[in-house]
Amino acid sequence: MTTIAGATALVTGGSRGIGRALVAALYERGARKVYATARDPRTVTHPDAVPLALEVSDPASVAAAAAQAQDVTILINNAGAAVNASYLDGAVDDVRREFETNFYGPLLVTRAFVPVIERNGGGHLLNVHSVLSWLALGGSYSASKAALWSQTNSLRLDLKPRGIEVTGLHVGYVDTDMAAGVDAPKSTPESVAAQALDGIAANAPEVLADELTRQVKAGLSADLTALYPQLAA
């Protein structure tokens, strides 16, 4: 079990959406301190949060953030981008940019903070994935989140002997700026944050935050046409 009360957490992308909800929920559950990162720390609005400048794809920015936040025991890699570049006619640089933020960004942040968490006696890592980790409908976004899922699974094995538990959060549409143009049922950021922290507290390997995500995960064991019915035509 991971104890949230009294812990010090860092949430990347903590100024809006799921990240902002996670910052609030951590304080509601008794966290001692929460660093909320953003490219512009002035956009962090929670009155108790510690704003911290961070560009997850910039090694120098990551190193500077880790140097300032030496008391972290819970790391939440939430920051992400949705470029959704097409493989056939999208710019290859857009595909690379998606991976820089969604795959290499969490990797850089994790590598910087694992020694910090270890020195503080162990703790927890949560990576925010997507239902599109398992459903290739988002071009480069799906691929980057699938790669992050694999990274999380590897880190879970690497970090357990070092006293750090790992949880992967998978979620479908959430009522945030990123999904503003989507006409479909959406979870609230608060619901997703609550489920994520429940998963951290229980040391759950994965959290599936909505029915769509649970259905898609179950479909991975079926024929591909279950996930991609157009293939059966």
TORBA-715993 format. One record per atom (N, C-alpha, C): x, y, z; residue number from 1. Coordinates in steps of 0.001 Angstrom, whole numbers. Example, Ala and Ser with C-alpha at 12.3 -4.5 7.8 and 13.67 -1.06 7.14 Angstrom:
2
SITE/u/v/w/seq
SITE/13190/-5690/7800/1
SITE/12300/-4500/7800/1
SITE/13200/-3300/7800/1
SITE/12850/-2250/7080/2
SITE/13670/-1060/7140/2
SITE/12900/30/7870/2
END
This chain:
233
SITE/u/v/w/seq
SITE/837/-1198/0/1
SITE/0/0/0/1
SITE/881/1261/0/1
SITE/480/2239/-785/2
SITE/1176/3523/-818/2
SITE/353/4540/-41/2
SITE/973/5187/910/3
SITE/276/6169/1730/3
SITE/362/7545/1083/3
SITE/-798/8122/794/4
SITE/-841/9450/187/4
SITE/-773/10538/1257/4
SITE/-1450/10325/2375/5
SITE/-1424/11309/3461/5
SITE/16/11531/3926/5
SITE/442/12772/3925/6
SITE/1785/13115/4353/6
SITE/2843/13008/3280/6
SITE/2460/12527/2083/7
SITE/3428/12341/1014/7
SITE/3686/13655/270/7
SITE/4787/13676/-472/8
SITE/5080/14785/-1379/8
SITE/5007/14252/-2806/8
SITE/4158/14867/-3608/9
SITE/3906/14388/-4967/9
SITE/4313/15439/-5985/9
SITE/4567/14969/-7191/10
SITE/4790/15863/-8327/10
SITE/3903/15409/-9468/10
SITE/3136/16337/-10026/11
SITE/2219/16055/-11124/11
SITE/2657/16864/-12332/11
SITE/3074/16197/-13399/12
SITE/3406/16946/-14615/12
SITE/2113/17343/-15320/12
SITE/2146/18492/-15960/13
SITE/918/19003/-16569/13
SITE/-136/19276/-15526/13
SITE/263/19898/-14435/14
SITE/-626/20049/-13280/14
SITE/-1475/21300/-13271/14
SITE/-1511/22023/-14386/15
SITE/-2243/23287/-14386/15
SITE/-3641/23195/-14978/15
SITE/-3985/22077/-15615/16
SITE/-5306/21977/-16222/16
SITE/-5704/20517/-16376/16
SITE/-6989/20299/-16704/17
SITE/-7483/18967/-17015/17
SITE/-7300/17965/-15896/17
SITE/-6911/16750/-16280/18
SITE/-6705/15683/-15302/18
SITE/-5615/16073/-14310/18
SITE/-4574/16736/-14787/19
SITE/-3484/17121/-13895/19
SITE/-3942/18038/-12784/19
SITE/-4741/19032/-13119/20
SITE/-5254/19949/-12091/20
SITE/-6137/19201/-11106/20
SITE/-6961/18266/-11610/21
SITE/-7814/17473/-10724/21
SITE/-6978/16579/-9810/21
SITE/-5876/16046/-10322/22
SITE/-4995/15218/-9501/22
SITE/-4354/16028/-8386/22
SITE/-3925/17246/-8689/23
SITE/-3334/18104/-7665/23
SITE/-4342/18339/-6539/23
SITE/-5570/18696/-6913/24
SITE/-6598/18949/-5898/24
SITE/-6901/17698/-5084/24
SITE/-7012/16548/-5767/25
SITE/-7348/15305/-5072/25
SITE/-6243/14872/-4122/25
SITE/-4998/15089/-4503/26
SITE/-3883/14750/-3609/26
SITE/-3959/15547/-2315/26
SITE/-4236/16840/-2429/27
SITE/-4377/17643/-1212/27
SITE/-5584/17199/-394/27
SITE/-6677/16861/-1061/28
SITE/-7867/16403/-341/28
SITE/-7590/15131/450/28
SITE/-6651/14315/-24/29
SITE/-6324/13065/667/29
SITE/-5146/13217/1617/29
SITE/-4747/14447/1863/30
SITE/-3768/14686/2912/30
SITE/-2324/14766/2493/30
SITE/-2047/14894/1192/31
SITE/-656/15060/773/31
SITE/-59/16293/1443/31
SITE/1196/16184/1831/32
SITE/1870/17298/2515/32
SITE/2214/18415/1545/32
SITE/2676/18036/364/33
SITE/3079/19014/-642/33
SITE/2856/18410/-2016/33
SITE/2417/19256/-2963/34
SITE/2235/18806/-4345/34
SITE/2882/19833/-5264/34
SITE/3881/19392/-6007/35
SITE/4451/20206/-7074/35
SITE/3569/20033/-8311/35
SITE/3117/21134/-8877/36
SITE/2317/21121/-10101/36
SITE/3145/21765/-11202/36
SITE/3515/20987/-12213/37
SITE/4384/21531/-13243/37
SITE/3584/22014/-14445/37
SITE/4188/22958/-15137/38
SITE/3621/23492/-16374/38
SITE/4739/24204/-17115/38
SITE/4582/24334/-18436/39
SITE/5564/25126/-19181/39
SITE/5633/26543/-18596/39
SITE/4478/27099/-18274/40
SITE/4397/28405/-17617/40
SITE/3803/28196/-16228/40
SITE/4616/28206/-15194/41
SITE/4097/27902/-13850/41
SITE/3061/28902/-13356/41
SITE/2936/30044/-14021/42
SITE/1921/31020/-13616/42
SITE/510/30520/-13902/42
SITE/390/29448/-14719/43
SITE/-935/28902/-15032/43
SITE/-1424/27932/-13966/43
SITE/-600/27606/-12980/44
SITE/-1018/26734/-11874/44
SITE/-1883/27553/-10929/44
SITE/-3116/27085/-10711/45
SITE/-4076/27897/-9960/45
SITE/-4397/27372/-8567/45
SITE/-4042/26132/-8245/46
SITE/-4376/25623/-6912/46
SITE/-3633/26435/-5864/46
SITE/-4321/26923/-4836/47
SITE/-3680/27847/-3880/47
SITE/-2567/27228/-3056/47
SITE/-2592/25911/-2876/48
SITE/-1575/25269/-2044/48
SITE/-461/24618/-2849/48
SITE/-666/24459/-4157/49
SITE/320/23769/-4985/49
SITE/1603/24586/-5094/49
SITE/2700/23874/-5316/50
SITE/3992/24506/-5558/50
SITE/4223/24524/-7064/50
SITE/4075/25674/-7723/51
SITE/4261/25717/-9180/51
SITE/5727/25459/-9537/51
SITE/5920/24709/-10619/52
SITE/7270/24347/-11026/52
SITE/7330/24343/-12551/52
SITE/8256/25095/-13120/53
SITE/8412/25131/-14571/53
SITE/8985/23806/-15058/53
SITE/8374/23253/-16115/54
SITE/8879/21995/-16660/54
SITE/8419/21825/-18100/54
SITE/9376/21552/-18964/55
SITE/9113/21078/-20322/55
SITE/9638/19646/-20368/55
SITE/8733/18664/-20410/56
SITE/9131/17275/-20186/56
SITE/10071/16744/-21251/56
SITE/10074/17337/-22441/57
SITE/10939/16851/-23510/57
SITE/12312/17518/-23520/57
SITE/12567/18403/-22562/58
SITE/13829/19136/-22488/58
SITE/14652/18611/-21314/58
SITE/15749/17890/-21585/59
SITE/16528/17306/-20479/59
SITE/16997/18329/-19459/59
SITE/17366/19536/-19896/60
SITE/17824/20552/-18953/60
SITE/16691/21000/-18040/60
SITE/15496/21153/-18600/61
SITE/14337/21541/-17798/61
SITE/13987/20452/-16789/61
SITE/14071/19197/-17212/62
SITE/13776/18077/-16310/62
SITE/14789/18034/-15172/62
SITE/16055/18202/-15503/63
SITE/17098/18173/-14468/63
SITE/16904/19312/-13467/63
SITE/16516/20487/-13950/64
SITE/16300/21620/-13058/64
SITE/15126/21368/-12124/64
SITE/14053/20770/-12654/65
SITE/12898/20468/-11814/65
SITE/13252/19445/-10737/65
SITE/14005/18420/-11114/66
SITE/14395/17397/-10142/66
SITE/15291/17989/-9058/66
SITE/16129/18927/-9426/67
SITE/17004/19558/-8440/67
SITE/16217/20371/-7427/67
SITE/15075/20914/-7861/68
SITE/14260/21732/-6962/68
SITE/13308/20900/-6107/68
SITE/12947/19715/-6584/69
SITE/11924/18911/-5903/69
SITE/12559/17642/-5349/69
SITE/13412/17801/-4363/70
SITE/14185/16680/-3828/70
SITE/13444/15890/-2755/70
SITE/12196/16263/-2458/71
SITE/11445/15563/-1421/71
SITE/10301/14720/-1984/71
SITE/10274/14499/-3287/72
SITE/9164/13782/-3935/72
SITE/9193/12295/-3594/72
SITE/8010/11752/-3303/73
SITE/7857/10302/-3124/73
SITE/6814/9711/-4074/73
SITE/5964/10543/-4649/74
SITE/4973/10090/-5630/74
SITE/5139/10932/-6890/74
SITE/5402/10271/-8012/75
SITE/5556/10950/-9299/75
SITE/4406/10555/-10217/75
SITE/3717/11551/-10776/76
SITE/2631/11300/-11719/76
SITE/2982/11949/-13044/76
SITE/3252/11109/-14042/77
SITE/3532/11575/-15395/77
SITE/2212/11738/-16137/77
SITE/1681/12951/-16102/78
SITE/382/13234/-16710/78
SITE/506/14064/-17987/78
SITE/1534/14893/-18099/79
SITE/1653/15792/-19247/79
SITE/1696/15003/-20548/79
SITE/978/15490/-21549/80
SITE/955/14818/-22838/80
SITE/480/15753/-23927/80
SITE/610/15282/-25165/81
SITE/172/16049/-26327/81
SITE/-633/15143/-27241/81
SITE/-1523/15733/-28015/82
SITE/-2335/14974/-28976/82
SITE/-2173/15607/-30344/82
SITE/-1184/15131/-31090/83
SITE/-952/15602/-32450/83
SITE/-1790/14796/-33441/83
SITE/-1882/13481/-33211/84
SITE/-2674/12575/-34056/84
SITE/-2235/12630/-35511/84
SITE/-932/12641/-35729/85
SITE/-421/12720/-37094/85
SITE/-732/11443/-37868/85
SITE/-1093/11608/-39131/86
SITE/-1335/10467/-40019/86
SITE/-15/9860/-40454/86
SITE/53/8533/-40482/87
SITE/1266/7862/-40927/87
SITE/1520/8059/-42414/87
SITE/479/8212/-43203/88
SITE/639/8262/-44655/88
SITE/898/9662/-45184/88
SITE/232/10667/-44621/89
SITE/418/12000/-45189/89
SITE/716/13076/-44145/89
SITE/881/12702/-42875/90
SITE/1283/13670/-41864/90
SITE/2785/13884/-41896/90
SITE/3218/15015/-41369/91
SITE/4653/15302/-41307/91
SITE/5332/14340/-40327/91
SITE/6424/13762/-40751/92
SITE/7150/12838/-39875/92
SITE/7623/13566/-38622/92
SITE/7935/14845/-38740/93
SITE/8331/15611/-37551/93
SITE/7204/15685/-36527/93
SITE/5939/15656/-36992/94
SITE/4813/15646/-36057/94
SITE/4756/14333/-35292/94
SITE/5042/13228/-35983/95
SITE/5092/11925/-35307/95
SITE/6192/11942/-34246/95
SITE/7352/12452/-34626/96
SITE/8464/12524/-33667/96
SITE/8098/13401/-32472/96
SITE/7429/14520/-32736/97
SITE/7055/15433/-31654/97
SITE/6116/14751/-30666/97
SITE/5189/13934/-31186/98
SITE/4272/13211/-30309/98
SITE/5043/12258/-29397/98
SITE/6016/11557/-29962/99
SITE/6806/10634/-29155/99
SITE/7704/11377/-28166/99
SITE/8217/12523/-28547/100
SITE/9056/13300/-27638/100
SITE/8290/13653/-26364/100
SITE/7014/14008/-26523/101
SITE/6217/14407/-25358/101
SITE/5641/13215/-24620/101
SITE/5068/12264/-25349/102
SITE/4283/11198/-24712/102
SITE/5089/9973/-24322/102
SITE/6255/9762/-24924/103
SITE/7084/8613/-24570/103
SITE/8394/9040/-23919/103
SITE/9169/9863/-24622/104
SITE/10466/10258/-24079/104
SITE/10325/11226/-22905/104
SITE/9275/12051/-22919/105
SITE/9058/12963/-21799/105
SITE/8909/12229/-20473/105
SITE/7931/11306/-20368/106
SITE/7817/10540/-19120/106
SITE/9079/9766/-18771/106
SITE/9794/9272/-19789/107
SITE/11027/8538/-19515/107
SITE/12073/9453/-18882/107
SITE/12250/10655/-19451/108
SITE/13215/11589/-18886/108
SITE/12852/11963/-17449/108
SITE/11573/12245/-17215/109
SITE/11145/12638/-15869/109
SITE/11326/11481/-14887/109
SITE/10965/10290/-15304/110
SITE/11111/9126/-14423/110
SITE/12572/8884/-14076/110
SITE/13438/8922/-15072/111
SITE/14874/8696/-14813/111
SITE/15437/9746/-13853/111
SITE/14925/10968/-13946/112
SITE/15422/12028/-13062/112
SITE/14933/11860/-11636/112
SITE/13714/11336/-11472/113
SITE/13117/11309/-10133/113
SITE/13248/9962/-9418/113
SITE/13572/8898/-10117/114
SITE/13738/7616/-9423/114
SITE/14797/7709/-8322/114
SITE/15976/8310/-8557/115
SITE/16938/8426/-7445/115
SITE/16413/9262/-6288/115
SITE/15619/10280/-6601/116
SITE/15022/11114/-5551/116
SITE/14078/10284/-4692/116
SITE/13190/9546/-5338/117
SITE/12219/8726/-4605/117
SITE/12928/7655/-3791/117
SITE/13964/7056/-4375/118
SITE/14733/6056/-3631/118
SITE/15353/6645/-2371/118
SITE/15964/7795/-2499/119
SITE/16602/8422/-1330/119
SITE/15592/8759/-242/119
SITE/14346/8979/-658/120
SITE/13301/9317/304/120
SITE/12570/8088/844/120
SITE/13104/6902/580/121
SITE/12570/5687/1172/121
SITE/11606/4914/302/121
SITE/11493/5280/-979/122
SITE/10586/4575/-1883/122
SITE/9285/5325/-2058/122
SITE/8477/4844/-2982/123
SITE/7214/5532/-3241/123
SITE/6489/4960/-4433/123
SITE/6014/5852/-5312/124
SITE/5098/5392/-6362/124
SITE/5274/6225/-7631/124
SITE/5096/5544/-8767/125
SITE/5055/6176/-10080/125
SITE/3727/5848/-10732/125
SITE/3032/6869/-11239/126
SITE/1818/6657/-12027/126
SITE/2002/7312/-13386/126
SITE/1816/6534/-14450/127
SITE/1854/7051/-15813/127
SITE/442/7088/-16383/127
SITE/91/8209/-17029/128
SITE/-1236/8359/-17619/128
SITE/-1188/7905/-19066/128
SITE/-1886/6813/-19343/129
SITE/-1983/6264/-20690/129
SITE/-3302/6717/-21318/129
SITE/-3864/5860/-22155/130
SITE/-5108/6174/-22846/130
SITE/-5729/4874/-23316/130
SITE/-7042/4889/-23531/131
SITE/-7671/3741/-24191/131
SITE/-7032/3520/-25560/131
SITE/-6491/4588/-26153/132
SITE/-5849/4458/-27465/132
SITE/-4470/3829/-27374/132
SITE/-4010/3502/-26168/133
SITE/-2843/2629/-26039/133
SITE/-3126/1275/-26675/133
SITE/-4404/910/-26694/134
SITE/-4816/-417/-27173/134
SITE/-5656/-361/-28444/134
SITE/-5916/825/-28937/135
SITE/-6808/982/-30089/135
SITE/-6159/1975/-31045/135
SITE/-5737/1467/-32220/136
SITE/-4905/2277/-33119/136
SITE/-5750/3151/-34033/136
SITE/-6494/4074/-33424/137
SITE/-7356/4961/-34195/137
SITE/-6875/6407/-34159/137
SITE/-5774/6668/-33489/138
SITE/-5309/8036/-33314/138
SITE/-3964/8315/-33942/138
SITE/-3582/7535/-34962/139
SITE/-2312/7788/-35618/139
SITE/-1152/7773/-34647/139
SITE/-332/8828/-34709/140
SITE/870/8875/-33882/140
SITE/552/8927/-32394/140
SITE/-618/9467/-32029/141
SITE/-991/9512/-30609/141
SITE/-1150/8101/-30061/141
SITE/-1874/7259/-30782/142
SITE/-2054/5874/-30334/142
SITE/-718/5171/-30189/142
SITE/154/5356/-31163/143
SITE/1451/4679/-31109/143
SITE/2271/5155/-29923/143
SITE/2257/6466/-29664/144
SITE/3047/6984/-28549/144
SITE/2519/6482/-27210/144
SITE/1206/6356/-27085/145
SITE/628/5869/-25833/145
SITE/813/4358/-25690/145
SITE/800/3633/-26804/146
SITE/1102/2201/-26743/146
SITE/2541/1990/-26294/146
SITE/3444/2824/-26796/147
SITE/4842/2725/-26388/147
SITE/4998/3068/-24905/147
SITE/4255/4069/-24432/148
SITE/4311/4419/-23012/148
SITE/3790/3271/-22154/148
SITE/2730/2594/-22608/149
SITE/2218/1431/-21879/149
SITE/3318/384/-21714/149
SITE/4048/100/-22797/150
SITE/5129/-872/-22718/150
SITE/6230/-388/-21779/150
SITE/6542/900/-21865/151
SITE/7536/1469/-20943/151
SITE/7118/1281/-19497/151
SITE/5850/1547/-19208/152
SITE/5348/1407/-17842/152
SITE/5464/-27/-17356/152
SITE/5128/-984/-18222/153
SITE/5214/-2386/-17830/153
SITE/6649/-2797/-17524/153
SITE/7594/-2287/-18309/154
SITE/9002/-2583/-18033/154
SITE/9463/-1926/-16738/154
SITE/9075/-669/-16555/155
SITE/9471/30/-15338/155
SITE/8910/-633/-14090/155
SITE/7718/-1190/-14200/156
SITE/7117/-1866/-13043/156
SITE/8039/-2986/-12545/156
SITE/8632/-3722/-13470/157
SITE/9543/-4804/-13097/157
SITE/10864/-4256/-12566/157
SITE/11349/-3176/-13193/158
SITE/12645/-2618/-12793/158
SITE/12595/-1919/-11440/158
SITE/11453/-1284/-11134/159
SITE/11397/-420/-9959/159
SITE/10914/-1118/-8693/159
SITE/10208/-2220/-8828/160
SITE/9704/-2892/-7625/160
SITE/10825/-3266/-6661/160
SITE/11946/-3824/-7148/161
SITE/13025/-4133/-6192/161
SITE/13647/-2894/-5561/161
SITE/13360/-1732/-6119/162
SITE/13931/-488/-5603/162
SITE/12940/263/-4711/162
SITE/11840/-404/-4381/163
SITE/10882/174/-3445/163
SITE/9923/1169/-4070/163
SITE/9741/1100/-5391/164
SITE/8848/2024/-6091/164
SITE/7794/1217/-6839/164
SITE/6538/1397/-6459/165
SITE/5433/729/-7140/165
SITE/5020/1548/-8363/165
SITE/4432/872/-9361/166
SITE/4079/1528/-10626/166
SITE/2645/1210/-11001/166
SITE/1895/2254/-11344/167
SITE/510/2122/-11796/167
SITE/356/2789/-13153/167
SITE/-362/2129/-14055/168
SITE/-716/2719/-15338/168
SITE/-2193/3089/-15334/168
SITE/-2496/4333/-15672/169
SITE/-3874/4808/-15733/169
SITE/-4318/4880/-17186/169
SITE/-5367/4121/-17517/170
SITE/-5926/4135/-18870/170
SITE/-7302/4769/-18818/170
SITE/-7556/5679/-19751/171
SITE/-8819/6409/-19717/171
SITE/-9237/6758/-21138/171
SITE/-10553/6807/-21349/172
SITE/-11098/7206/-22643/172
SITE/-11285/8709/-22701/172
SITE/-12466/9135/-23142/173
SITE/-12719/10570/-23266/173
SITE/-12963/11198/-21899/173
SITE/-12299/12329/-21672/174
SITE/-12440/13069/-20423/174
SITE/-12838/14498/-20778/174
SITE/-13648/15099/-19946/175
SITE/-14157/16440/-20210/175
SITE/-13074/17484/-19937/175
SITE/-12122/17571/-20870/176
SITE/-11015/18510/-20790/176
SITE/-10873/19225/-22127/176
SITE/-9935/20166/-22196/177
SITE/-9699/20898/-23441/177
SITE/-9329/19949/-24579/177
SITE/-8579/18892/-24276/178
SITE/-8106/17990/-25317/178
SITE/-9254/17298/-26038/178
SITE/-10352/17038/-25318/179
SITE/-11494/16324/-25909/179
SITE/-12673/17249/-26152/179
SITE/-12421/18557/-26207/180
SITE/-13522/19520/-26332/180
SITE/-14335/19302/-27610/180
SITE/-13697/18842/-28681/181
SITE/-14397/18658/-29940/181
SITE/-15011/17287/-30139/181
SITE/-14971/16454/-29118/182
SITE/-15478/15088/-29230/182
SITE/-16916/15026/-28732/182
SITE/-17797/14483/-29545/183
SITE/-19202/14311/-29162/183
SITE/-19413/12868/-28725/183
SITE/-19124/12596/-27479/184
SITE/-19232/11242/-26920/184
SITE/-19294/11370/-25409/184
SITE/-19755/10320/-24726/185
SITE/-19747/10361/-23260/185
SITE/-18335/10587/-22722/185
SITE/-18228/11420/-21697/186
SITE/-16928/11762/-21145/186
SITE/-16943/11619/-19621/186
SITE/-15820/11175/-19099/187
SITE/-15631/11159/-17644/187
SITE/-15250/12557/-17182/187
SITE/-15497/12847/-15924/188
SITE/-15020/14106/-15368/188
SITE/-13566/13941/-14932/188
SITE/-12768/15001/-14997/189
SITE/-11401/14905/-14489/189
SITE/-11348/14480/-13028/189
SITE/-12327/14911/-12250/190
SITE/-12355/14560/-10814/190
SITE/-12547/13071/-10608/190
SITE/-13416/12447/-11432/191
SITE/-13625/11001/-11329/191
SITE/-12361/10236/-11687/191
SITE/-11701/10672/-12746/192
SITE/-10462/10012/-13163/192
SITE/-9388/10164/-12086/192
SITE/-9268/11369/-11526/193
SITE/-8266/11594/-10485/193
SITE/-8528/10732/-9264/193
SITE/-9785/10614/-8863/194
SITE/-10120/9798/-7694/194
SITE/-9752/8337/-7923/194
SITE/-10073/7824/-9118/195
SITE/-9738/6429/-9419/195
SITE/-8221/6223/-9482/195
SITE/-7502/7229/-10023/196
SITE/-6054/7125/-10097/196
SITE/-5441/7039/-8703/196
SITE/-5912/7879/-7785/197
SITE/-5357/7858/-6433/197
SITE/-5765/6603/-5674/197
SITE/-6962/6086/-5959/198
SITE/-7342/4792/-5387/198
SITE/-6350/3716/-5842/198
SITE/-5978/3781/-7123/199
SITE/-5016/2810/-7648/199
SITE/-3656/2945/-6999/199
SITE/-3204/4167/-6797/200
SITE/-1923/4383/-6113/200
SITE/-1982/3821/-4696/200
SITE/-3055/4141/-3981/201
SITE/-3172/3691/-2588/201
SITE/-3175/2173/-2482/201
SITE/-3751/1515/-3501/202
SITE/-3853/51/-3475/202
SITE/-2678/-640/-4167/202
SITE/-1707/138/-4676/203
SITE/-609/-416/-5480/203
SITE/-1138/-1232/-6656/203
SITE/-2210/-758/-7280/204
SITE/-2792/-1467/-8416/204
SITE/-1887/-1320/-9634/204
SITE/-1629/-2400/-10359/205
SITE/-799/-2274/-11569/205
SITE/-1437/-1384/-12629/205
SITE/-2768/-1493/-12790/206
SITE/-3469/-689/-13782/206
SITE/-4796/-193/-13227/206
SITE/-5208/977/-13714/207
SITE/-6524/1529/-13426/207
SITE/-7225/1770/-14754/207
SITE/-8385/1166/-14933/208
SITE/-9201/1354/-16138/208
SITE/-10363/2247/-15732/208
SITE/-10339/3502/-16178/209
SITE/-11160/4524/-15546/209
SITE/-12570/4671/-16103/209
SITE/-12935/3914/-17126/210
SITE/-14291/4039/-17660/210
SITE/-14662/2762/-18418/210
SITE/-15944/2654/-18760/211
SITE/-16447/1429/-19375/211
SITE/-15835/1197/-20754/211
SITE/-15661/2259/-21539/212
SITE/-15042/2098/-22856/212
SITE/-13655/1489/-22737/212
SITE/-12874/1977/-21807/213
SITE/-11520/1453/-21613/213
SITE/-11556/-5/-21190/213
SITE/-12487/-351/-20315/214
SITE/-12590/-1747/-19876/214
SITE/-12996/-2654/-21044/214
SITE/-13888/-2190/-21903/215
SITE/-14312/-2987/-23055/215
SITE/-13167/-3203/-24038/215
SITE/-12414/-2143/-24310/216
SITE/-11309/-2267/-25256/216
SITE/-10222/-3173/-24702/216
SITE/-9909/-3043/-23420/217
SITE/-8891/-3925/-22823/217
SITE/-9329/-5380/-22936/217
SITE/-10594/-5656/-22669/218
SITE/-11094/-7030/-22779/218
SITE/-11015/-7526/-24207/218
SITE/-11183/-6630/-25163/219
SITE/-11159/-7018/-26569/219
SITE/-9787/-7395/-27090/219
SITE/-8729/-7126/-26325/220
SITE/-7393/-7467/-26790/220
SITE/-7194/-8971/-26934/220
SITE/-7980/-9747/-26215/221
SITE/-7841/-11203/-26298/221
SITE/-8700/-11817/-27401/221
SITE/-9479/-10986/-28096/222
SITE/-10353/-11474/-29160/222
SITE/-9690/-11293/-30521/222
SITE/-10393/-11749/-31570/223
SITE/-9924/-11525/-32931/223
SITE/-9861/-10016/-33208/223
SITE/-8949/-9610/-34081/224
SITE/-8781/-8188/-34371/224
SITE/-10061/-7518/-34851/224
SITE/-10941/-8292/-35470/225
SITE/-12178/-7690/-35971/225
SITE/-13088/-7220/-34836/225
SITE/-12834/-7688/-33613/226
SITE/-13635/-7200/-32485/226
SITE/-13324/-5742/-32193/226
SITE/-12057/-5352/-32391/227
SITE/-11662/-3968/-32177/227
SITE/-11758/-3136/-33454/227
SITE/-11595/-3795/-34583/228
SITE/-11612/-3095/-35870/228
SITE/-12609/-3772/-36802/228
SITE/-13906/-3520/-36596/229
SITE/-14929/-4215/-37387/229
SITE/-14830/-3962/-38884/229
SITE/-14186/-2861/-39280/230
SITE/-14046/-2592/-40707/230
SITE/-13194/-3644/-41412/230
SITE/-12379/-4378/-40647/231
SITE/-11560/-5441/-41245/231
SITE/-12392/-6641/-41670/231
SITE/-13580/-6770/-41092/232
SITE/-14433/-7918/-41412/232
SITE/-15249/-7680/-42678/232
SITE/-15237/-6468/-43177/233
SITE/-16074/-6147/-44350/233
SITE/-15517/-6767/-45615/233
END
